Amino acid sequence: MKIGSNISSLLAQRRLSEATQSLSSISERLSSGQRINRASDDAAGLSIADGLRVDSRIRTQSIRNINDGISLVNIATGALTELSKVTTRLSELAAQASNGVYSLTQRRALDSEADALTNEFNRIVASTKFNGRQLFDENGIVIQAAVSTYSLDMTDLFSRDVGAGTFSVSQTVSSTNAWRKPLIVDVNGDGNLDIVGTIYSSSAISVQLGNGDGTFNGSATLALPWATSLVVGDFNNDGHMDIIGGRGFGPSAEAALFLGNGNGTFQASTSIAQSQLGTGFFESGDFNNDGNLDFLAHSTTTGQMLIHIGNGNGTFRAAQTYTSPYTGTDQGFGDRAPMDINGDGILDIMAHSGSSLTVMFGNGDGSFGSIVTVASGLGVIGNYVRGDFDGDGIVDVVVGSTTGGNAKFLKGNGDGSFSISQLGFQNNFYIEGAGDFNNDGHLDFNVGTNLYYGNGDGTFSTGSTDGGSGFGDFNNDGVIDFLNGFTTTALTVKLQNTTDSVQIETFNLNTQESALLALTSISGYRDRISQQLGALGASQARLSVGMNNLISERENMLAAESRIRDTDMAQEAAEYIRLKILQEVATNVLKSANLIPEITIKLLNGGL
């Protein structure tokens, strides 16, 4: 042994240090409960355990996400359940109103309840939210659950196209001569609107077949010397549209019938004898309620009105002649179709005479009474249009005046009389027609390219100035498009741009016919709600299954992490005791080893 090198002491120090260090690690494990507290404990195990911990925390958040999604589904389901109740009641009201035994007053009560329910329906749709997000009027909601996603998209549930009030030109339909105002009707039964018009001074009727996308192809040019007016209808009851066109002028003028083949082509014309037809205009309707179309011709040459009762096979009885309610030669292009003005179920004929509006009330057998003035003092009438503008089931009239002040609203009283009120629109109103141009359920009207949107109460708001004279849904997108360029050689087809709306339309239950239409529309909404409720139920079930799976994954990940990271308390406790003993022993040995040199030196020095 070398005195200068106390190997025993050094060995004891090393053993003591090892025991102390190991004891410190075990103390840390016992206090933390984890076997791995740093990379040095188990680098690979730490990496795996940390990955498992992160994955488990992701699962925990995903479970929260799914719980939020289930809450959203519950709110949506509750709202749809109430909407289902609303549509069920609306269907009941529409079915009741479609029954022919009810009076107008009774239908108005049904319509009033339907309006209230419709407003509540739209309120629920607009106000149903989760965490500030509208459930029926936003893009689809995606629920993120770990690496899986659950999409809930209800934006198309009530979505429908409405007119944006802007237009795009799709086609120009040209002719060699100027068009008179053409008719817009489906002549070949393919569901697409077509154009049928006389070509001024070119002795022809042009038939342009619609393709359903806003474009047209010419299918027929019907020779008709000095073609003037025309009317379209199924005059022989074969299910195909036929055409009656005016031919010639003066005493020799007559009407020509072209029977349709159902494909946009027509048979050779047959004559319908007329007397002094002149430059008149034509209309059709079932004037005697026998189920067959009848034919009306007005002569501006003689001031007479000629009514031919149809036999249902393309032939007509001899004309009944009446003094025309129309005066002057200004025919305009307005609303002249026979209509039931007094609500008795019989077609009447309305006209204007100077500053007065007149009616010939039908008797129901094809004959008419004398001319009755129903409104006067309207200024020099430029034109007028009829329809139920205030939604009460009674025919109203909007009259445009070329002189004498603003346009006027004539509210129908249901007995053929009218109550007159001023509209805030100025003179030169050659009103063209009426339709629901913006799909809000209210009737609008147009003056050339100017559109005026009805508010549903007999008042109107100024709309787009980019419309047209004729209109119809040319591309089958559910909104009205326009046709412009009458009296010119080119018709411009203007397709209305659309925007989405989740507001359902206003249903009119004031008439039996409109109630039947409403019943069909409401049924569509009810079916969509039922389908969506089923889809939400399936989504909720999927979310519940997904959440249960995430809970199981999280539990297994936590268990796996625990097996890797957590300490064995019994084993570590035993090891702690062992190392404590070793530490004490090493301490005692170190003390003894440190005393040996001292004792040895004292012996060498001769004493103890």
Summary of the structure (lengths in Angstrom):
residues: 608
radius of gyration: 44.2
end to end distance: 19.8
largest distance: 168.3
contacts: 2002
relative contact order: 0.15
helix: 33%
strand: 29%
